[in-house]
Amino acid sequence: MDAYDEPLPDFTGKAVTFYCAGLASDFAITLDSPTFELQAGRMFAVGNVVPSGSEDWTAGAQVAVGWDHVAEYIVFESASDFAQRIQANPGSFLGVFGRR
């Protein structure tokens, strides 16, 4: 059975913070309205980086996150919802998953 026979989430219009584990270093990244793409036999969530107040040099860049490396994710109503939460709680983004 193909691992992607199950339906994938629909993140249309949402901002999604992905926590990726099991790589050289764990990291979290937030993408605006990510969609899924099969690339070279692997599934990726693809979208543009939402500014988080830290490492904004990636803001707006298109990123593909390997779905097989996603340990957890948080869905926000929109990129502006995410931005408002970050502004209301400065410094909280890095600890959002409690693993930092």
C-alpha positions as CSV (number, residue, x, y, z in Angstrom):
1,M,0.0,0.0,0.0
2,D,1.3,3.4,-0.9
3,A,1.9,5.7,2.1
4,Y,0.0,8.5,0.3
5,D,-3.2,6.5,-0.4
6,E,-4.6,8.3,2.6
7,P,-5.9,11.9,2.1
8,L,-3.4,14.7,2.9
9,P,-4.5,17.7,4.9
10,D,-5.9,20.8,3.1
11,F,-4.0,23.9,4.4
12,T,-5.6,26.3,1.9
13,G,-5.5,29.8,3.4
14,K,-3.8,28.6,6.6
15,A,-0.4,29.3,8.1
16,V,1.2,26.0,9.3
17,T,4.2,25.7,11.6
18,F,6.0,22.4,10.9
19,Y,8.3,20.9,13.5
20,C,10.8,18.6,11.8
21,A,12.8,16.1,13.7
22,G,15.4,13.4,13.0
23,L,17.6,15.6,10.8
24,A,21.0,17.0,11.6
25,S,19.2,19.5,13.8
26,D,15.5,19.8,14.7
27,F,13.8,22.9,13.4
28,A,10.4,24.6,13.1
29,I,9.2,26.7,10.1
30,T,5.9,28.3,9.2
31,L,4.6,28.2,5.7
32,D,1.7,30.2,4.2
33,S,-1.0,28.1,2.6
34,P,1.2,25.0,1.9
35,T,0.3,22.5,-0.7
36,F,1.6,19.0,-1.3
37,E,3.9,18.0,-4.1
38,L,5.4,14.7,-5.0
39,Q,9.1,15.3,-5.9
40,A,11.5,12.5,-6.8
41,G,9.3,9.9,-5.0
42,R,8.9,11.9,-1.8
43,M,6.0,14.0,-0.6
44,F,6.7,17.6,0.4
45,A,4.6,20.4,1.9
46,V,5.5,23.5,-0.2
47,G,4.8,27.1,0.6
48,N,6.3,30.5,1.3
49,V,7.9,31.2,4.7
50,V,5.9,33.4,7.0
51,P,8.0,35.9,9.0
52,S,8.5,34.8,12.6
53,G,10.6,37.6,14.0
54,S,13.6,35.4,14.0
55,E,15.7,34.5,10.9
56,D,13.5,36.8,8.8
57,W,16.0,36.4,6.0
58,T,13.9,33.4,4.8
59,A,10.6,35.4,4.8
60,G,8.8,35.0,1.5
61,A,11.1,32.3,0.2
62,Q,9.6,29.1,-1.1
63,V,10.4,26.1,1.0
64,A,9.7,22.4,0.6
65,V,9.4,20.4,3.8
66,G,9.7,16.7,3.6
67,W,6.4,15.3,4.9
68,D,8.2,12.2,6.2
69,H,10.3,14.4,8.5
70,V,7.3,16.3,10.1
71,A,6.9,15.2,13.7
72,E,4.1,17.7,14.5
73,Y,2.4,20.7,13.1
74,I,0.2,23.6,14.3
75,V,-2.4,25.1,12.0
76,F,-3.2,28.9,12.3
77,E,-6.2,30.6,10.7
78,S,-4.0,32.7,8.5
79,A,-0.5,34.2,8.2
80,S,-1.9,37.4,9.9
81,D,-3.2,35.2,12.8
82,F,0.3,33.7,13.2
83,A,1.9,37.2,13.1
84,Q,-0.5,38.6,15.7
85,R,0.3,35.7,18.0
86,I,4.1,36.2,17.6
87,Q,3.8,39.9,18.2
88,A,1.7,39.3,21.4
89,N,4.2,36.7,22.7
90,P,7.8,37.8,21.6
91,G,10.3,35.0,21.8
92,S,7.7,32.3,22.1
93,F,8.1,30.9,18.6
94,L,11.4,29.0,19.3
95,G,9.8,27.2,22.2
96,V,6.4,26.6,20.6
97,F,7.0,22.8,20.6
98,G,8.7,22.7,24.0
99,R,11.8,21.0,22.7
100,R,14.3,23.9,22.5
